[in-house]
Amino acid sequence: MAADKLKFHLVMAGCGGFVVLMLAALAWVCLQPQTVDVQAAERHAIEQCLQRSEDAARSEIQRRAQADSCREMRKQYVHKFGADGS
């Protein structure tokens, strides 16, 4: 019985350590400075998104959903880089 409890606690400690490690990795990634290349790639992704949202071959629902995604991408871009992108 004591061996089972010890095994359980070791597994749970391992899981907790993994969660802490993943949260630390996520924080590290989020705190990295944004480079000019990243900014240009995100701007290009927004431009492609806008082109897809205006594609006449897509249905109105698809275009509207795509436009919503583009607005959210633009909002995140402005939050990250500012309105003028600098």
Backbone as a chain_set.jsonl record, in Angstrom:
{"seq": "MAADKLKFHLVMAGCGGFVVLMLAALAWVCLQPQTVDVQAAERHAIEQCLQRSEDAARSEIQRRAQADSCREMRKQYVHKFGADGS", "coords": {"N": [[0.822, -1.195, 0.0], [1.897, 1.27, 0.835], [3.871, 1.483, -1.058], [2.396, 1.821, -3.372], [1.257, 4.328, -2.894], [3.565, 5.898, -2.819], [4.459, 5.553, -5.443], [2.306, 6.745, -6.804], [2.527, 9.408, -5.862], [5.037, 10.063, -6.884], [4.544, 9.925, -9.647], [2.623, 11.973, -9.874], [4.167, 14.146, -9.032], [6.018, 14.194, -11.103], [4.293, 14.841, -13.238], [3.444, 17.365, -12.387], [5.905, 18.7, -12.438], [6.383, 18.614, -15.2], [4.278, 20.248, -16.158], [4.982, 22.712, -14.997], [7.438, 23.118, -16.296], [6.558, 23.35, -18.989], [4.963, 25.666, -18.809], [6.936, 27.511, -18.153], [8.453, 27.397, -20.496], [6.585, 28.401, -22.326], [6.263, 31.012, -21.328], [8.86, 31.96, -21.767], [8.991, 31.911, -24.597], [6.991, 33.772, -25.206], [8.094, 36.091, -24.183], [10.203, 36.731, -25.805], [11.925, 39.07, -27.887], [10.336, 40.736, -30.616], [11.24, 40.396, -33.945], [12.215, 42.188, -36.939], [11.824, 40.544, -39.105], [9.851, 38.775, -38.165], [7.765, 40.575, -37.83], [7.364, 41.403, -40.498], [6.588, 38.961, -41.628], [4.191, 38.489, -40.268], [2.696, 40.683, -41.135], [2.551, 40.057, -43.858], [1.059, 37.688, -43.704], [-1.385, 38.713, -42.851], [-2.077, 40.246, -45.093], [-2.39, 38.203, -47.023], [-4.528, 36.896, -45.855], [-6.53, 38.835, -46.086], [-6.772, 38.889, -48.876], [-7.797, 36.305, -49.333], [-10.22, 36.626, -48.06], [-11.623, 38.142, -49.808], [-12.037, 36.615, -52.007], [-13.884, 35.658, -54.701], [-14.6, 33.098, -55.347], [-15.177, 31.795, -53.047], [-17.767, 31.043, -50.65], [-20.254, 33.296, -49.292], [-20.446, 33.017, -46.532], [-17.99, 31.802, -45.922], [-16.25, 33.835, -46.753], [-16.972, 35.87, -44.973], [-16.335, 34.711, -42.494], [-13.603, 34.426, -42.865], [-12.889, 37.126, -43.073], [-13.469, 37.955, -40.476], [-11.478, 36.561, -39.11], [-9.255, 37.837, -40.197], [-9.576, 40.419, -39.185], [-9.152, 39.909, -36.468], [-6.497, 39.036, -36.563], [-5.274, 41.397, -37.41], [-5.854, 43.03, -35.23], [-4.347, 41.751, -33.208], [-1.832, 42.155, -34.311], [-1.583, 44.956, -34.208], [-1.657, 45.233, -31.45], [0.742, 43.995, -30.78], [2.777, 45.351, -32.313], [2.059, 47.995, -32.536], [0.038, 50.689, -33.916], [1.189, 51.819, -36.204], [2.934, 49.902, -36.883], [5.525, 49.932, -35.945]], "CA": [[0.0, 0.0, 0.0], [2.781, 2.43, 0.895], [4.585, 1.541, -2.336], [1.459, 2.396, -4.335], [1.159, 5.767, -2.606], [4.821, 6.511, -3.243], [4.434, 5.571, -6.91], [1.325, 7.763, -7.18], [3.094, 10.728, -5.583], [6.125, 10.293, -7.841], [3.927, 10.216, -10.948], [2.004, 13.291, -9.789], [5.262, 15.119, -8.985], [6.525, 14.264, -12.471], [3.309, 15.597, -14.03], [3.531, 18.764, -11.95], [7.155, 19.241, -12.986], [6.185, 18.816, -16.633], [3.418, 21.425, -16.329], [5.799, 23.892, -14.667], [8.401, 23.265, -17.385], [5.849, 23.845, -20.179], [4.589, 27.058, -18.556], [8.169, 28.3, -18.259], [8.79, 27.473, -21.92], [5.628, 29.32, -22.94], [6.628, 32.367, -20.902], [10.105, 32.318, -22.457], [8.666, 32.197, -25.992], [6.203, 35.009, -25.268], [8.91, 37.238, -23.792], [11.255, 36.983, -26.785], [11.654, 40.273, -28.661], [9.849, 40.531, -31.974], [12.193, 40.895, -34.932], [11.653, 42.784, -38.158], [11.383, 39.427, -39.942], [8.579, 38.308, -37.619], [6.781, 41.611, -38.139], [7.078, 41.326, -41.934], [5.848, 37.718, -41.865], [2.82, 38.667, -39.783], [2.035, 41.625, -42.056], [2.277, 39.298, -45.084], [-0.039, 36.77, -43.398], [-2.615, 39.509, -42.831], [-2.383, 40.587, -46.488], [-2.93, 36.99, -47.651], [-5.839, 36.671, -45.253], [-7.46, 39.776, -46.712], [-7.015, 38.428, -50.255], [-8.705, 35.152, -49.263], [-11.553, 37.068, -47.622], [-12.269, 38.807, -50.949], [-12.073, 35.65, -53.1], [-15.253, 35.439, -55.158], [-14.854, 31.659, -55.457], [-15.643, 31.318, -51.742], [-19.139, 31.433, -50.317], [-20.37, 34.494, -48.456], [-20.154, 32.617, -45.152], [-16.546, 31.607, -45.839], [-15.598, 35.154, -46.839], [-17.246, 36.592, -43.733], [-15.533, 34.075, -41.44], [-12.212, 34.787, -43.147], [-12.739, 38.538, -42.726], [-13.407, 38.018, -39.008], [-10.13, 36.111, -38.733], [-8.319, 38.899, -40.595], [-9.706, 41.506, -38.204], [-8.492, 39.474, -35.233], [-5.054, 39.056, -36.833], [-4.857, 42.806, -37.435], [-5.926, 43.504, -33.838], [-3.177, 41.216, -32.516], [-0.662, 42.814, -34.89], [-1.535, 46.303, -33.628], [-1.304, 45.067, -30.033], [2.157, 43.621, -30.701], [3.716, 46.261, -32.961], [1.555, 49.363, -32.584], [-0.798, 50.987, -35.082], [2.0, 52.087, -37.394], [3.773, 48.742, -37.129], [6.917, 50.131, -35.544]], "C": [[0.864, 1.256, 0.0], [3.549, 2.601, -0.412], [3.696, 2.159, -3.41], [1.324, 3.9, -4.136], [2.408, 6.495, -3.065], [4.87, 6.62, -4.761], [3.488, 6.662, -7.412], [1.905, 9.167, -6.998], [4.251, 11.061, -6.523], [5.584, 10.641, -9.224], [3.326, 11.62, -10.933], [3.066, 14.386, -9.731], [5.872, 15.29, -10.369], [5.597, 15.059, -13.365], [3.357, 17.081, -13.664], [4.792, 19.429, -12.474], [7.047, 19.514, -14.465], [5.353, 20.061, -16.906], [4.208, 22.702, -16.058], [6.808, 24.165, -15.789], [7.742, 23.838, -18.639], [5.412, 25.304, -19.999], [5.808, 27.975, -18.645], [8.587, 28.457, -19.711], [7.862, 28.445, -22.646], [5.951, 30.763, -22.577], [7.888, 32.833, -21.622], [9.824, 32.699, -23.91], [7.931, 33.534, -26.104], [7.036, 36.246, -24.95], [10.053, 37.537, -24.764], [10.925, 38.235, -27.585], [11.223, 39.918, -30.082], [10.826, 41.167, -32.961], [11.461, 41.507, -36.122], [11.133, 41.682, -39.076], [10.029, 38.89, -39.474], [7.471, 39.295, -37.968], [6.388, 41.551, -39.613], [6.267, 40.073, -42.255], [4.396, 37.853, -41.404], [2.041, 39.627, -40.682], [1.643, 40.9, -43.347], [1.109, 38.327, -44.861], [-1.374, 37.501, -43.38], [-3.036, 39.869, -44.251], [-2.974, 39.386, -47.225], [-4.329, 36.683, -47.129], [-6.882, 37.568, -45.912], [-7.773, 39.373, -48.153], [-7.988, 37.251, -50.262], [-10.118, 35.588, -48.873], [-12.316, 37.765, -48.742], [-12.409, 37.886, -52.154], [-13.517, 35.331, -53.471], [-15.595, 33.955, -55.278], [-15.353, 31.073, -54.138], [-17.077, 31.777, -51.505], [-19.113, 32.666, -49.413], [-20.02, 34.172, -47.0], [-18.65, 32.439, -44.965], [-15.807, 32.946, -45.867], [-15.79, 35.939, -45.541], [-16.42, 36.027, -42.576], [-14.056, 34.427, -41.62], [-11.963, 36.245, -42.768], [-12.679, 38.732, -41.212], [-12.021, 37.611, -38.514], [-9.098, 37.187, -39.054], [-8.371, 40.065, -39.61], [-9.002, 41.153, -36.9], [-6.972, 39.473, -35.412], [-4.531, 40.489, -36.796], [-4.843, 43.386, -36.021], [-4.708, 43.024, -33.048], [-1.893, 41.874, -33.013], [-0.495, 44.211, -34.285], [-1.152, 46.226, -32.158], [0.189, 44.793, -29.887], [3.094, 44.708, -31.169], [3.275, 47.724, -32.964], [0.806, 49.6, -33.885], [0.014, 51.207, -36.342], [2.945, 50.934, -37.701], [5.221, 48.914, -36.741], [7.157, 49.631, -34.14]], "O": [[0.597, 2.198, -0.746], [3.842, 3.722, -0.826], [4.166, 2.923, -4.253], [1.282, 4.657, -5.106], [2.325, 7.584, -3.633], [5.271, 7.649, -5.304], [3.823, 7.411, -8.329], [1.784, 10.013, -7.885], [4.422, 12.216, -6.912], [6.097, 11.538, -9.892], [3.506, 12.377, -11.887], [2.883, 15.45, -10.322], [6.208, 16.406, -10.766], [6.058, 15.87, -14.169], [3.314, 17.945, -14.541], [4.76, 20.582, -12.903], [7.554, 20.525, -14.951], [5.688, 20.847, -17.793], [4.108, 23.667, -16.816], [7.006, 25.315, -16.181], [8.31, 24.719, -19.285], [5.486, 26.091, -20.944], [5.713, 29.091, -19.157], [9.027, 29.533, -20.116], [8.312, 29.223, -23.487], [5.915, 31.642, -23.438], [7.967, 33.987, -22.042], [10.355, 33.693, -24.404], [8.219, 34.333, -26.995], [6.71, 37.341, -25.408], [10.794, 38.499, -24.564], [9.764, 38.45, -27.931], [11.682, 38.936, -30.665], [11.191, 42.335, -32.823], [10.249, 41.356, -36.278], [10.117, 41.861, -39.748], [9.162, 38.586, -40.293], [6.373, 38.897, -38.354], [5.204, 41.638, -39.941], [5.35, 40.127, -43.075], [3.481, 37.381, -42.078], [0.861, 39.406, -40.955], [0.546, 41.099, -43.869], [0.264, 38.167, -45.742], [-2.383, 36.968, -43.843], [-4.22, 39.805, -44.581], [-3.946, 39.53, -47.967], [-5.204, 36.259, -47.884], [-7.976, 37.119, -46.254], [-8.913, 39.5, -48.599], [-8.895, 37.197, -51.092], [-11.098, 34.985, -49.309], [-13.527, 37.958, -48.638], [-12.853, 38.323, -53.216], [-14.276, 34.802, -52.659], [-16.773, 33.598, -55.306], [-15.895, 29.968, -54.119], [-17.535, 32.763, -52.081], [-18.078, 33.023, -48.85], [-19.373, 34.97, -46.322], [-18.096, 32.879, -43.957], [-14.864, 33.164, -45.107], [-14.863, 36.598, -45.07], [-15.871, 36.782, -41.773], [-13.349, 34.692, -40.647], [-10.92, 36.56, -42.195], [-11.927, 39.575, -40.722], [-11.462, 38.238, -37.613], [-8.174, 37.421, -38.274], [-7.339, 40.628, -39.247], [-8.335, 41.995, -36.299], [-6.243, 39.87, -34.503], [-3.476, 40.759, -36.222], [-3.938, 44.137, -35.658], [-4.105, 43.798, -32.304], [-0.975, 42.122, -32.232], [0.607, 44.596, -33.897], [-0.398, 47.069, -31.671], [0.828, 45.306, -28.968], [4.102, 44.979, -30.516], [4.047, 48.599, -33.356], [0.918, 48.823, -34.833], [-0.416, 50.83, -37.433], [3.684, 50.988, -38.684], [6.07, 48.127, -37.16], [8.277, 49.719, -33.636]]}, "num_chains": 1, "name": "protein.A"}
